[in-house]
Amino acid sequence: MKTRITELFGIQHPIIQGGMHFVGFAELAAAVSNAGGLGIITGLTQRTPEDLAKEIARCNDMTEKPFGVNLTFLPVVAAPDYPGYVKAIIDGGVKVVETAGNNPQKWLPPLQEAGIKVIHKCTSVRHALKAETIGVDAMSIDGFECGGHPGEDDVPNMILLPRAQETLKVPFVASGGMADARSLVAALAMGAEGMNMGTRFMATKEAPIHDNVKQAIVAASELDTRLVMRPLRNTERVLTNAGVERLLEKERTLGSAITFADIAPEVAGLYPRIMLEGQMDIGAWSCGMVAGLINDIPTCRELIDRIMADAEVLIRDRLEGMLAA
């Protein structure tokens, strides 16, 4: 399948693996890229630029295909060493950077001068328009269904994607609620040039996370995610567990008086313990509503091959057949 996204990134299939904290390691990124998609290493999971350089080198050893690095620009006083991370990305020969969080304008010139394509993650059309004006090459449009931070507008992809198609000139992929061929074909119909999958790629054999996490995703229904940190306007969609329910009870009890310190035990610094050790009830971890569509743990190649084969059947048989009728 050829789209503006496959052409832009030099990939076979219009499927991107989202950057996920303590999930997007070299093993997963290389497996996705080797299967014809675009794998993504999560930059800030690596504690230092030197660590990121080593992770990029590991990925280069595992694949000759293009892969990317996610770089999230955090609104914090003591910022990570972003110049160092950018240098590690450039020196490592990375082809694509997925930016998220704060405005990435400051970092576009060195990345693009190095021939790196930049895709920016947005949860609203107005933010996407701003990103387009600063010169990003593509966009990842995140609907309200997504795991992680869906923004504060609560607009699902059935509305958000057509609005993006009406408004944007640069190509974009759909993110949030993406799991299978139905997701891909629907996203293409609404104007996207591909799709970005996060939660779905967590439930694959190559995802280097604890099996408890994978099994929790497979066992979950579409009703099992929760929105936390809404009172702080830092909304995150997570899979429910005992720690998340404690957090929500604090939000109900404290109301508008709540502070981040009140919920820090359920949200701060937990990812290594959850993703690597499988401690499933200690607190919040990002998970999309799409968990309700995930029923198995295939390899990345099995997953991508299945999506593309099923998408062809949907387009050629189901949709074309309707048109002929």
BAFI-3210 file (N, C-alpha, C; in Angstrom, 3 decimals, decimal comma, padded with zeros to 6 digits):
// residues 325
n [1|2|3|4|5|6|7|8|9|10|11|12|13|14|15|16|17|18|19|20|21|22|23|24|25|26|27|28|29|30|31|32|33|34|35|36|37|38|39|40|41|42|43|44|45|46|47|48|49|50|51|52|53|54|55|56|57|58|59|60|61|62|63|64|65|66|67|68|69|70|71|72|73|74|75|76|77|78|79|80|81|82|83|84|85|86|87|88|89|90|91|92|93|94|95|96|97|98|99|100|101|102|103|104|105|106|107|108|109|110|111|112|113|114|115|116|117|118|119|120|121|122|123|124|125|126|127|128|129|130|131|132|133|134|135|136|137|138|139|140|141|142|143|144|145|146|147|148|149|150|151|152|153|154|155|156|157|158|159|160|161|162|163|164|165|166|167|168|169|170|171|172|173|174|175|176|177|178|179|180|181|182|183|184|185|186|187|188|189|190|191|192|193|194|195|196|197|198|199|200|201|202|203|204|205|206|207|208|209|210|211|212|213|214|215|216|217|218|219|220|221|222|223|224|225|226|227|228|229|230|231|232|233|234|235|236|237|238|239|240|241|242|243|244|245|246|247|248|249|250|251|252|253|254|255|256|257|258|259|260|261|262|263|264|265|266|267|268|269|270|271|272|273|274|275|276|277|278|279|280|281|282|283|284|285|286|287|288|289|290|291|292|293|294|295|296|297|298|299|300|301|302|303|304|305|306|307|308|309|310|311|312|313|314|315|316|317|318|319|320|321|322|323|324|325]
n.u [000,843|000,605|001,048|001,064|002,485|003,958|005,636|006,960|008,407|009,751|008,836|007,244|004,590|001,747|001,978|002,667|004,556|003,781|005,562|006,341|006,565|009,050|008,455|009,030|011,633|014,705|014,287|011,518|011,091|012,786|011,623|009,100|009,869|011,281|009,153|007,974|006,711|006,983|009,131|009,551|011,796|011,625|012,700|013,097|012,867|015,353|017,898|019,955|021,553|023,702|022,909|020,735|022,063|023,360|021,131|020,031|022,126|021,973|019,503|020,101|021,769|019,931|018,178|017,968|016,189|014,258|013,851|012,449|012,763|011,110|010,648|009,767|008,769|008,928|006,967|008,701|010,696|013,403|014,709|015,216|018,355|018,050|019,538|021,616|020,226|019,148|021,522|022,440|020,501|020,867|023,573|023,286|022,136|019,398|016,225|013,704|011,903|009,613|007,881|006,498|004,357|005,458|005,919|007,902|009,528|012,058|013,840|013,615|015,268|018,032|017,437|016,074|017,962|019,732|018,504|016,393|013,077|010,253|007,594|004,826|002,992|-000,386|-003,368|-005,479|-007,054|-006,376|-003,882|-002,485|-002,510|-000,853|001,548|001,952|002,515|005,045|006,620|006,748|006,982|004,985|002,016|000,760|-002,359|-004,146|-006,872|-009,595|-009,880|-007,411|-004,639|-002,710|-002,062|-004,833|-005,369|-007,550|-009,944|-011,645|-012,427|-013,359|-011,886|-013,586|-014,610|-012,407|-010,443|-011,619|-011,870|-009,190|-008,388|-009,777|-008,409|-005,553|-002,446|-000,141|000,719|-001,006|-001,260|-003,580|-004,178|-004,933|-007,298|-006,636|-006,194|-006,438|-007,179|-009,649|-009,479|-007,385|-008,422|-010,688|-009,450|-008,012|-010,183|-011,154|-009,323|-006,728|-003,288|-002,339|-001,761|-001,120|-000,111|-000,240|-001,020|-001,797|000,646|001,941|000,945|002,411|004,694|007,354|007,443|009,214|008,284|006,774|005,014|002,671|001,605|000,941|-000,980|-002,916|-003,842|-004,949|-006,988|-008,637|-011,598|-013,311|-014,318|-012,646|-010,740|-009,631|-009,935|-007,547|-006,191|-007,656|-008,629|-006,292|-005,813|-004,237|-004,855|-004,940|-005,313|-005,730|-005,257|-007,570|-006,929|-006,133|-004,543|-005,120|-007,841|-007,670|-006,417|-008,428|-010,374|-009,149|-009,212|-011,981|-012,541|-010,894|-011,379|-011,331|-009,208|-007,104|-003,680|-000,682|001,090|-000,567|-001,392|000,886|002,015|000,609|001,180|003,788|006,958|006,516|006,674|008,951|008,576|006,074|006,104|008,450|008,679|006,138|004,253|001,109|-000,900|-000,146|-000,488|-000,972|-000,864|-000,414|-002,986|-005,002|-008,523|-008,763|-007,909|-010,042|-010,347|-008,274|-007,103|-005,119|-001,606|000,447|003,408|005,174|005,442|003,489|001,209|001,247|001,288|-001,184|-002,949|-002,535|-003,250|-005,935|-006,926|-006,776|-008,693|-010,975|-011,127|-011,112|-013,046|-015,303|-015,889|-015,591|-017,316|-019,761|-020,002|-020,204|-022,600]
n.v [-001,188|002,157|005,337|008,859|008,890|006,456|007,001|009,317|008,431|006,227|003,560|000,305|-000,304|001,607|002,005|002,917|002,588|003,735|006,032|004,914|005,082|003,264|001,116|001,447|000,278|-000,804|-003,435|-003,696|-001,556|-002,281|-004,701|-003,886|-002,210|-004,038|-005,552|-003,989|-001,664|001,450|001,577|002,898|004,293|005,214|008,205|009,591|007,565|006,567|007,381|009,248|011,212|009,683|007,089|006,918|007,047|004,577|002,884|003,487|002,584|-000,153|-000,710|-000,152|-002,313|-004,327|-003,883|-002,929|-001,248|001,858|003,608|005,356|007,979|008,902|012,061|013,768|016,909|018,276|020,208|021,360|022,647|021,882|020,853|017,938|016,938|018,168|019,167|017,292|014,880|015,368|015,530|012,898|011,537|012,569|011,868|009,136|008,422|008,328|008,291|009,411|011,541|011,569|014,058|015,421|016,886|019,992|022,870|022,071|023,740|024,976|022,900|021,920|022,937|021,825|019,075|018,736|019,760|017,717|015,906|014,573|013,501|014,995|014,149|015,326|015,003|015,637|016,674|018,158|020,104|022,811|022,918|021,296|022,842|024,930|023,509|022,803|025,287|025,841|024,088|021,227|017,885|016,005|014,780|013,325|012,566|012,552|011,033|011,222|008,672|007,627|006,032|007,325|010,828|012,572|015,219|018,051|018,449|016,392|015,199|012,703|010,406|010,013|012,459|014,154|013,356|013,771|016,576|017,299|016,496|018,299|020,588|020,485|020,578|019,037|015,519|013,166|010,800|008,566|008,281|006,564|004,391|002,612|-000,567|-002,671|-003,990|-002,829|-000,454|000,806|001,043|002,611|004,917|005,754|006,327|008,568|010,483|010,231|009,145|006,809|004,836|005,115|003,005|002,271|000,941|-001,511|-002,500|-002,991|-005,398|-007,543|-010,136|-009,270|-006,956|-005,533|-005,938|-006,780|-009,883|-009,765|-007,258|-007,436|-009,480|-008,219|-006,287|-007,891|-009,086|-006,967|-004,955|-002,586|-000,921|-000,598|001,404|004,444|007,976|009,997|012,610|014,761|017,021|018,476|019,319|017,734|015,458|011,912|008,827|005,681|002,204|000,649|-000,189|-001,274|000,780|002,930|003,293|004,140|006,589|007,948|008,118|009,896|012,162|012,580|013,098|015,281|017,177|020,353|021,216|019,525|018,540|017,837|016,556|015,153|012,928|011,765|009,271|007,385|007,944|008,796|007,931|005,179|003,526|001,755|-000,263|-001,252|-001,871|-003,380|-005,061|-005,986|-005,205|-004,804|-003,389|-000,989|001,597|004,219|003,585|004,198|003,400|002,550|002,794|000,948|-001,470|-003,137|-004,337|-006,056|-009,248|-011,130|-012,109|-011,567|-011,915|-008,974|-008,973|-010,875|-009,504|-007,071|-008,098|-009,396|-007,248|-005,789|-007,653|-008,152|-005,593|-005,223|-007,076|-005,918|-003,495|-004,234|-006,267|-006,010|-003,111|-002,257|-004,074|-003,230|-000,825|-001,677|-003,030]
n.w [000,000|-000,910|000,405|001,262|003,601|003,648|001,533|002,437|004,684|003,767|004,073|004,040|004,788|005,933|008,815|012,063|015,019|018,148|020,334|023,478|026,990|028,638|027,050|024,355|023,362|021,735|020,810|020,221|018,436|016,279|015,505|014,550|012,434|010,832|010,019|008,179|008,980|010,829|013,359|016,690|018,959|022,355|023,406|025,959|027,791|027,975|030,150|029,787|027,163|026,255|026,886|025,154|022,693|022,733|022,666|020,181|018,590|019,172|017,993|015,325|014,866|014,768|012,686|009,249|008,246|008,088|011,178|013,997|016,546|019,475|020,896|023,575|024,623|027,618|029,956|032,161|034,882|035,337|032,684|030,584|028,987|026,237|023,949|023,931|023,511|020,951|019,481|019,784|018,333|015,740|015,255|015,336|012,969|012,644|011,001|011,338|013,538|016,135|017,570|020,602|023,117|024,335|022,124|019,338|017,846|018,208|017,871|015,341|013,111|013,401|013,240|010,776|009,019|009,109|007,546|008,676|009,072|010,585|012,618|014,269|017,287|017,916|019,662|018,877|016,285|016,148|017,409|015,678|013,349|014,148|014,472|011,826|010,690|011,702|010,376|010,501|009,142|009,036|010,732|013,752|014,635|017,492|018,829|021,258|022,222|022,737|024,491|027,236|027,048|026,109|025,638|026,328|025,064|024,340|021,884|019,699|017,280|015,086|014,495|014,717|012,825|010,157|010,406|010,574|008,028|006,456|007,015|007,208|005,379|005,348|005,425|007,575|010,287|011,867|015,316|018,320|019,330|017,346|015,939|014,128|010,796|010,210|011,610|010,196|007,538|008,020|009,027|006,763|005,105|006,353|005,823|006,769|006,302|007,148|010,142|013,679|016,215|019,621|022,222|021,013|020,006|022,365|023,195|021,917|020,906|020,781|022,299|024,895|027,620|030,815|031,046|032,507|031,972|029,262|029,381|030,915|029,146|027,112|028,580|029,176|028,652|026,488|028,362|030,473|030,866|032,479|033,096|034,419|036,511|035,568|037,066|037,288|034,791|033,188|031,788|031,618|029,985|031,334|032,265|034,382|037,804|041,168|042,267|040,563|041,094|043,744|043,317|041,864|043,826|045,602|043,962|043,827|046,511|047,294|045,368|043,776|045,248|045,009|044,546|042,623|044,294|046,009|044,571|043,714|044,686|043,190|040,552|039,936|038,740|038,354|036,151|035,511|037,461|036,806|033,973|033,644|035,861|036,335|038,277|038,842|040,199|041,338|040,390|037,921|034,428|030,983|028,698|025,958|024,974|023,044|023,937|024,280|021,824|021,520|021,472|021,407|021,359|019,149|016,989|015,865|013,097|012,327|013,186|011,656|009,028|009,023|009,396|007,006|005,023|005,686|005,370|002,637|001,776|002,931|001,509|-001,252|-001,483|000,420|000,477|-002,213|-003,318|-002,301|-003,656|-006,294|-006,158]
ca.u [000,000|001,387|000,409|002,040|003,307|004,954|006,609|007,738|009,292|010,437|008,412|006,397|003,195|001,468|001,732|003,709|004,496|003,894|006,587|005,715|007,546|009,485|007,996|009,695|013,055|015,199|013,709|010,204|011,235|013,376|010,653|008,087|010,493|011,567|007,885|007,498|006,184|007,994|009,327|009,939|012,437|011,195|013,943|013,265|013,026|016,802|018,139|020,902|021,827|024,628|022,091|019,955|022,984|023,567|019,890|019,963|023,111|021,400|018,450|020,787|022,291|018,807|017,412|018,496|015,042|014,114|013,134|012,421|012,892|010,160|011,233|008,681|009,269|008,147|006,875|009,299|011,734|014,691|014,470|016,251|019,410|017,534|020,599|022,325|019,362|019,089|022,818|022,489|019,615|021,523|024,791|022,904|021,591|017,951|015,555|012,434|011,680|008,254|007,891|005,251|004,448|005,593|006,268|009,249|010,106|013,477|014,675|013,410|016,368|019,120|016,929|015,777|019,222|020,363|017,698|015,451|011,686|009,653|006,151|004,460|001,751|-001,340|-004,681|-006,504|-006,765|-005,703|-002,467|-001,906|-002,280|000,345|002,697|002,160|003,128|006,473|007,374|006,881|006,760|003,771|001,329|000,027|-003,556|-004,566|-008,245|-009,926|-009,807|-006,018|-003,990|-001,843|-002,652|-005,702|-005,724|-008,677|-011,110|-012,511|-012,964|-012,925|-011,323|-014,622|-014,747|-011,102|-009,720|-012,139|-011,520|-007,786|-008,309|-010,288|-007,630|-004,101|-001,810|000,834|000,070|-001,133|-001,723|-004,564|-003,695|-006,010|-008,335|-006,157|-005,806|-006,536|-007,447|-010,805|-008,959|-006,596|-009,283|-011,507|-008,581|-007,767|-011,424|-011,374|-008,317|-005,383|-002,405|-001,830|-002,166|-000,144|-000,638|000,539|-001,478|-001,792|002,005|002,363|000,543|003,099|005,744|008,630|007,398|010,072|007,624|006,370|003,841|001,485|001,052|000,317|-002,189|-003,917|-004,429|-005,797|-008,154|-009,437|-012,620|-013,291|-014,846|-011,710|-009,804|-010,097|-009,262|-007,026|-005,563|-008,496|-008,664|-005,020|-005,735|-003,147|-005,627|-004,275|-006,138|-004,960|-006,035|-007,931|-006,386|-006,371|-003,891|-005,868|-009,083|-007,280|-006,170|-009,715|-011,043|-008,526|-009,742|-013,362|-012,574|-010,211|-011,966|-010,472|-008,052|-006,082|-002,398|000,037|001,692|-001,566|-001,544|002,213|002,277|-000,056|001,517|005,167|008,083|006,053|006,756|009,845|007,997|004,936|006,443|009,558|008,509|004,785|003,456|-000,027|-001,892|000,455|-000,878|-001,422|-000,045|-001,205|-003,602|-006,129|-009,776|-008,606|-007,668|-011,220|-010,247|-007,031|-007,420|-004,015|-000,256|001,195|004,639|004,909|005,252|002,165|000,204|001,239|000,865|-002,622|-003,633|-002,477|-004,045|-007,349|-007,286|-007,011|-009,991|-012,004|-011,226|-011,420|-014,244|-016,448|-016,246|-015,793|-018,519|-020,905|-020,090|-020,698|-024,020]
ca.v [000,000|003,389|006,570|009,935|008,541|005,446|007,681|010,262|007,749|005,119|002,309|-000,520|-000,259|002,869|001,667|003,450|002,197|004,934|006,098|004,615|005,085|001,952|000,106|001,681|-000,063|-001,197|-004,714|-003,478|-000,684|-003,041|-005,706|-003,196|-001,771|-005,217|-006,045|-003,073|-000,433|002,362|001,425|004,123|004,238|006,310|008,864|009,950|006,364|006,479|008,408|010,250|011,114|008,568|005,878|006,906|006,706|003,125|002,228|003,664|001,658|-001,503|-000,838|-000,250|-003,670|-005,253|-003,627|-002,016|-000,451|003,117|003,649|006,708|008,215|009,839|013,038|014,541|018,126|018,370|021,530|021,261|023,643|021,236|020,087|016,976|017,463|018,045|019,254|016,022|013,884|015,677|015,147|011,427|011,142|012,901|011,050|007,730|008,169|008,113|008,880|010,049|011,886|011,883|015,017|015,515|017,810|021,414|023,274|021,594|024,619|025,231|021,743|021,489|023,199|020,824|017,771|018,727|019,944|016,394|015,042|013,816|013,902|015,195|013,984|015,885|014,458|016,669|016,182|019,083|020,695|024,105|022,651|020,754|023,975|025,617|022,666|022,901|026,583|025,868|023,323|019,777|017,176|015,191|014,904|012,210|013,157|011,680|011,199|011,070|007,253|007,184|005,886|008,469|012,157|012,886|016,629|018,425|018,771|015,213|014,986|011,392|010,403|010,078|013,887|014,826|013,051|014,565|017,981|017,438|016,371|019,550|021,752|020,359|020,302|017,960|014,235|012,814|009,459|008,493|007,643|006,436|003,470|001,867|-001,920|-003,722|-003,525|-001,944|000,851|001,394|001,425|003,736|006,095|006,196|006,907|009,872|011,431|009,918|008,442|005,657|004,848|004,955|002,121|002,166|-000,175|-002,760|-003,013|-003,492|-006,802|-008,343|-010,963|-008,558|-005,851|-005,975|-005,607|-007,957|-010,569|-009,325|-006,100|-007,936|-010,226|-007,250|-005,670|-008,899|-009,352|-005,760|-004,563|-001,163|-000,183|-000,732|002,520|005,569|009,252|010,522|013,940|015,777|018,287|019,180|019,589|016,920|014,218|010,731|007,614|004,576|001,006|000,646|-001,165|-000,810|002,072|003,946|003,581|004,983|007,920|008,559|008,447|011,142|013,253|012,843|013,614|016,567|018,115|021,370|021,479|018,503|018,907|016,676|015,852|014,259|011,696|011,316|007,843|006,565|008,320|009,243|007,005|003,799|002,743|000,585|-001,321|-001,843|-002,434|-004,334|-006,012|-006,529|-004,857|-004,280|-002,661|000,100|002,921|004,540|003,416|004,564|002,317|003,055|002,053|-000,096|-002,751|-003,979|-005,019|-006,831|-010,575|-012,079|-011,553|-012,065|-011,183|-007,743|-009,312|-011,495|-008,455|-006,161|-008,855|-009,630|-005,975|-005,413|-008,616|-007,911|-004,293|-005,426|-007,737|-004,926|-002,498|-004,826|-007,107|-005,414|-001,764|-002,223|-004,836|-002,355|000,166|-002,376|-003,374]
ca.w [000,000|-000,997|000,851|001,457|004,770|003,270|000,674|003,241|005,626|003,124|004,697|003,180|005,223|006,631|010,218|012,931|016,430|018,977|021,370|024,775|028,072|029,100|026,098|023,084|023,337|020,412|020,372|019,622|017,260|015,180|015,046|013,748|011,186|010,011|009,485|007,154|009,556|011,368|014,791|017,388|020,271|023,227|023,788|027,370|028,616|028,170|031,168|029,315|025,721|026,004|026,888|023,913|021,603|022,788|022,253|018,730|018,010|019,279|016,980|014,022|014,732|014,607|011,469|008,234|007,817|008,838|012,455|014,537|017,978|020,061|021,804|024,185|025,250|028,846|030,587|033,493|035,156|035,071|031,457|030,188|028,116|024,878|022,937|023,898|022,869|019,524|018,897|019,716|017,236|014,471|015,113|015,170|011,642|012,715|009,833|011,701|014,935|016,548|018,669|021,353|024,239|024,010|020,760|019,006|016,814|018,472|017,531|013,947|012,172|013,367|012,809|009,344|008,296|009,057|006,684|009,504|008,951|011,901|012,748|015,572|017,834|018,321|020,072|018,402|014,976|016,309|017,685|014,449|012,451|014,635|014,138|010,385|010,354|012,068|009,394|010,653|007,882|009,134|012,002|014,330|015,223|018,588|019,267|022,674|022,587|022,871|025,775|027,515|027,202|024,976|025,629|027,173|024,233|024,317|020,539|019,199|015,930|014,055|014,184|014,657|011,587|009,038|010,618|010,188|006,571|005,892|007,441|007,107|004,095|005,511|005,692|008,990|010,623|012,942|016,534|019,289|018,862|016,179|016,359|013,112|009,432|010,235|012,038|009,113|006,416|008,475|009,101|005,388|004,597|006,982|005,380|007,245|005,367|007,874|011,548|014,746|017,248|020,839|023,050|020,241|019,913|023,677|023,261|020,899|021,500|020,885|023,257|025,997|028,879|031,580|030,510|033,243|031,274|028,032|029,734|031,378|027,945|026,466|029,428|029,359|027,692|026,163|029,511|031,587|031,047|033,289|032,895|035,683|036,519|034,933|037,815|037,085|033,351|032,644|031,667|031,078|029,929|031,900|032,558|035,791|038,752|042,538|042,460|039,809|041,817|044,888|042,772|041,542|045,087|046,063|043,143|044,248|047,879|047,415|044,419|043,165|046,113|044,804|043,951|042,105|045,430|046,595|043,780|043,273|044,917|042,175|039,178|039,723|038,750|038,485|034,913|035,566|038,299|036,103|032,665|033,688|036,959|036,299|039,463|038,102|040,998|042,103|039,933|036,566|033,221|029,811|027,932|025,188|024,947|022,038|024,612|024,072|020,528|021,510|022,009|021,249|021,482|017,986|016,679|015,121|011,682|012,196|013,355|010,510|007,845|009,149|009,157|005,592|004,243|005,975|004,801|001,195|001,639|003,237|000,442|-002,567|-001,461|001,109|000,069|-003,660|-003,590|-002,020|-004,734|-007,494|-005,948]
c.u [000,887|000,532|001,477|002,969|004,336|006,036|007,525|008,793|010,033|010,120|007,432|004,919|002,944|001,076|002,927|003,477|004,714|005,052|005,950|006,788|007,785|008,863|008,800|011,201|013,424|014,552|012,384|010,324|011,777|012,388|009,584|008,674|010,792|010,307|007,272|006,865|007,311|008,045|009,861|010,573|011,952|012,420|014,114|013,194|014,509|017,238|019,048|021,029|022,767|023,878|021,267|020,840|023,224|022,322|019,700|020,935|022,607|020,350|019,060|021,368|021,182|018,026|018,176|017,399|014,990|013,390|013,243|012,700|011,811|010,893|010,112|009,275|008,378|008,121|007,393|010,398|013,112|014,534|015,559|017,267|018,985|018,606|021,374|021,518|019,292|020,391|022,918|021,642|020,282|022,730|024,462|022,305|020,105|017,262|014,332|012,442|010,204|008,341|006,518|005,461|004,521|006,020|007,708|010,028|011,612|014,376|014,529|014,618|017,489|018,658|016,737|017,003|019,973|019,564|016,682|014,042|011,064|008,138|005,770|003,099|000,875|-002,666|-005,803|-006,083|-006,016|-004,218|-001,766|-001,616|-001,035|001,594|002,997|002,870|004,612|007,297|007,574|006,483|005,459|003,205|000,771|-001,143|-004,150|-005,982|-008,414|-009,806|-008,420|-005,611|-003,030|-002,642|-003,490|-006,024|-006,969|-009,947|-012,108|-013,167|-012,459|-012,526|-012,369|-014,890|-013,385|-010,384|-010,294|-011,847|-010,063|-007,643|-008,778|-009,289|-006,150|-003,645|-000,819|000,104|-000,003|-001,568|-002,710|-003,963|-004,817|-007,119|-007,921|-005,655|-005,707|-006,839|-008,641|-010,377|-008,247|-007,491|-010,165|-010,686|-008,289|-009,007|-011,657|-010,251|-006,908|-004,605|-001,790|-002,304|-000,979|-000,786|000,310|000,167|-001,409|-000,383|002,561|002,046|001,089|004,239|007,038|008,612|008,150|009,530|007,147|005,099|002,566|000,803|000,321|-000,993|-003,291|-004,598|-005,377|-007,081|-009,106|-010,515|-012,489|-013,785|-013,833|-010,637|-010,464|-009,324|-008,846|-006,380|-006,366|-008,535|-007,396|-004,829|-004,489|-003,698|-004,810|-005,252|-005,269|-005,871|-006,332|-007,218|-006,573|-005,747|-004,622|-007,159|-008,804|-007,087|-007,495|-010,496|-010,455|-009,070|-011,165|-013,408|-012,017|-010,754|-010,950|-009,251|-006,907|-004,826|-001,713|000,646|000,725|-001,629|-000,209|002,465|001,673|000,355|003,002|006,166|007,721|006,360|007,755|009,242|006,823|005,403|007,509|009,375|007,103|003,951|002,203|-000,983|-001,354|000,031|-001,091|-000,384|-000,941|-001,709|-004,828|-007,366|-009,708|-008,251|-008,842|-011,218|-009,032|-007,260|-006,287|-002,693|000,584|002,596|004,257|004,675|003,887|001,072|000,111|000,806|-000,641|-003,424|-003,664|-003,294|-005,538|-007,812|-007,569|-008,352|-011,121|-012,233|-011,739|-012,751|-015,434|-016,834|-016,492|-017,053|-019,782|-021,104|-020,662|-022,182|-024,903]
c.v [001,250|004,573|007,647|009,630|007,481|006,077|008,582|009,556|006,564|003,775|001,577|-000,356|001,026|002,662|002,118|002,951|003,439|004,854|005,932|004,440|003,666|000,808|000,217|001,507|-000,565|-002,477|-004,509|-002,630|-001,456|-004,062|-005,067|-002,778|-002,954|-005,805|-005,086|-001,801|000,498|002,192|002,701|003,789|005,430|006,968|009,055|008,756|006,135|007,665|009,531|010,162|009,968|007,243|005,775|006,525|005,193|002,373|002,337|002,705|000,219|-001,715|-000,945|-001,627|-004,683|-005,048|-002,707|-001,090|000,862|002,902|005,065|006,751|009,204|010,762|013,932|015,726|018,473|019,797|021,506|022,303|023,080|020,306|019,040|017,639|017,314|018,228|017,943|014,926|014,113|015,265|013,625|010,912|011,389|012,005|009,586|007,408|007,880|008,877|009,717|010,381|012,199|012,821|015,067|016,503|019,249|021,641|022,854|022,529|024,814|024,125|021,304|021,759|022,164|019,452|017,737|018,997|018,628|015,416|014,201|014,381|013,963|015,043|014,399|015,354|015,596|016,035|017,125|019,659|022,011|023,928|022,102|021,864|024,746|024,822|022,729|024,198|026,632|024,910|021,851|019,100|016,393|015,340|013,559|012,813|012,172|011,986|010,896|009,624|006,832|006,921|007,049|009,752|012,536|014,370|016,872|018,727|017,620|014,975|013,638|011,455|010,463|011,526|014,518|014,578|013,786|016,065|018,228|017,392|017,653|020,694|021,678|020,115|019,150|016,651|013,943|011,362|009,564|007,747|007,649|005,563|002,615|000,477|-002,919|-003,118|-002,586|-000,538|001,545|001,890|002,609|005,017|006,649|006,879|008,308|010,864|011,178|009,153|007,201|005,724|004,601|004,082|002,067|000,922|-001,505|-003,343|-003,446|-004,970|-007,564|-009,105|-010,188|-007,386|-006,268|-005,549|-006,890|-008,571|-010,176|-008,153|-006,557|-008,655|-009,294|-006,581|-006,648|-009,126|-008,163|-005,621|-003,073|-000,296|-000,062|000,344|003,611|006,821|009,791|011,886|014,995|017,079|019,120|019,586|018,949|015,510|013,100|009,568|006,426|003,367|000,967|-000,468|-000,585|000,562|003,195|004,292|004,379|006,424|008,639|008,925|009,719|012,333|013,603|013,528|015,029|017,609|019,090|021,701|020,510|019,084|017,647|015,862|014,848|012,914|011,124|009,833|006,932|006,900|008,568|008,093|005,538|002,914|001,584|-000,564|-002,006|-002,586|-003,527|-005,416|-006,600|-006,278|-004,102|-003,409|-001,430|001,482|002,997|004,208|003,553|003,347|002,883|002,195|000,874|-001,445|-003,705|-004,731|-005,942|-008,155|-011,576|-011,342|-012,124|-011,462|-009,914|-008,034|-009,963|-010,433|-007,567|-006,882|-009,083|-008,356|-005,650|-006,369|-008,375|-006,576|-004,430|-006,092|-006,734|-003,968|-003,128|-005,578|-006,380|-004,062|-001,676|-002,993|-004,033|-001,352|-000,476|-002,680|-002,143]
c.w [000,000|-000,546|000,974|002,634|004,411|002,396|001,495|004,087|005,020|003,735|003,781|003,500|006,029|008,092|011,045|014,346|017,284|019,966|022,739|025,835|028,592|028,294|024,810|023,160|021,938|019,902|019,646|018,364|016,063|014,628|014,165|012,405|010,272|009,385|008,478|007,658|009,962|012,874|015,412|018,733|021,094|023,846|025,281|028,306|028,899|029,047|030,710|027,800|025,374|025,974|025,605|022,729|021,554|022,305|020,747|018,036|018,066|018,203|015,579|013,785|014,408|013,316|010,532|007,717|008,603|010,164|012,997|016,024|018,394|021,027|022,307|024,936|026,428|029,401|032,016|033,639|034,824|033,869|031,240|029,255|026,661|023,804|022,798|023,222|021,367|018,835|018,764|018,560|015,892|014,226|014,854|013,823|011,618|011,578|010,182|013,184|015,130|017,738|019,321|022,492|023,779|022,561|020,422|018,084|016,971|017,929|016,087|013,047|012,212|012,903|011,302|008,493|008,161|008,200|007,426|009,308|010,345|011,806|014,161|016,001|018,350|018,699|019,648|017,057|015,141|016,625|016,445|013,444|012,858|014,270|012,647|010,012|010,711|011,214|009,646|009,343|007,862|010,536|012,437|015,091|016,220|019,027|020,749|023,144|023,045|024,313|025,992|027,565|025,978|024,848|026,469|026,373|024,095|022,954|020,012|017,730|014,821|013,621|013,907|013,332|010,374|009,184|010,234|008,674|005,886|006,023|007,107|005,673|004,201|005,778|007,180|009,128|011,772|014,124|017,566|018,746|017,687|016,604|015,227|011,748|009,374|010,634|010,888|007,981|006,801|008,530|007,713|004,813|005,148|006,707|005,858|006,171|006,005|009,305|012,463|015,821|018,431|021,613|022,304|020,158|021,270|023,806|022,065|021,566|021,701|021,862|024,517|027,358|029,544|031,003|031,244|032,540|030,019|028,348|030,233|030,197|027,263|027,262|029,501|028,298|027,409|027,318|030,647|031,675|031,888|032,895|034,252|035,454|035,755|035,732|037,645|035,629|032,731|032,422|031,029|031,100|030,324|032,079|034,049|036,552|040,148|042,789|041,758|040,540|043,088|044,447|042,496|042,797|045,701|045,278|043,551|045,613|047,975|046,447|043,860|044,007|045,866|044,176|043,449|043,250|046,046|045,874|043,320|043,547|043,857|040,751|038,922|039,796|038,802|037,288|034,964|036,358|037,600|034,855|032,734|034,754|037,040|037,532|039,002|038,897|041,699|041,615|038,441|035,508|031,998|029,060|027,229|025,316|023,979|022,657|024,417|022,758|020,449|022,216|021,890|021,361|020,340|017,933|015,915|013,641|011,465|012,266|012,119|009,235|007,866|008,852|007,671|004,713|004,446|005,395|003,308|000,944|001,899|002,073|-000,847|-002,561|-000,830|000,527|-001,436|-004,050|-003,327|-003,148|-005,992|-007,380|-006,174]
res [m|k|t|r|i|t|e|l|f|g|i|q|h|p|i|i|q|g|g|m|h|f|v|g|f|a|e|l|a|a|a|v|s|n|a|g|g|l|g|i|i|t|g|l|t|q|r|t|p|e|d|l|a|k|e|i|a|r|c|n|d|m|t|e|k|p|f|g|v|n|l|t|f|l|p|v|v|a|a|p|d|y|p|g|y|v|k|a|i|i|d|g|g|v|k|v|v|e|t|a|g|n|n|p|q|k|w|l|p|p|l|q|e|a|g|i|k|v|i|h|k|c|t|s|v|r|h|a|l|k|a|e|t|i|g|v|d|a|m|s|i|d|g|f|e|c|g|g|h|p|g|e|d|d|v|p|n|m|i|l|l|p|r|a|q|e|t|l|k|v|p|f|v|a|s|g|g|m|a|d|a|r|s|l|v|a|a|l|a|m|g|a|e|g|m|n|m|g|t|r|f|m|a|t|k|e|a|p|i|h|d|n|v|k|q|a|i|v|a|a|s|e|l|d|t|r|l|v|m|r|p|l|r|n|t|e|r|v|l|t|n|a|g|v|e|r|l|l|e|k|e|r|t|l|g|s|a|i|t|f|a|d|i|a|p|e|v|a|g|l|y|p|r|i|m|l|e|g|q|m|d|i|g|a|w|s|c|g|m|v|a|g|l|i|n|d|i|p|t|c|r|e|l|i|d|r|i|m|a|d|a|e|v|l|i|r|d|r|l|e|g|m|l|a|a]
***
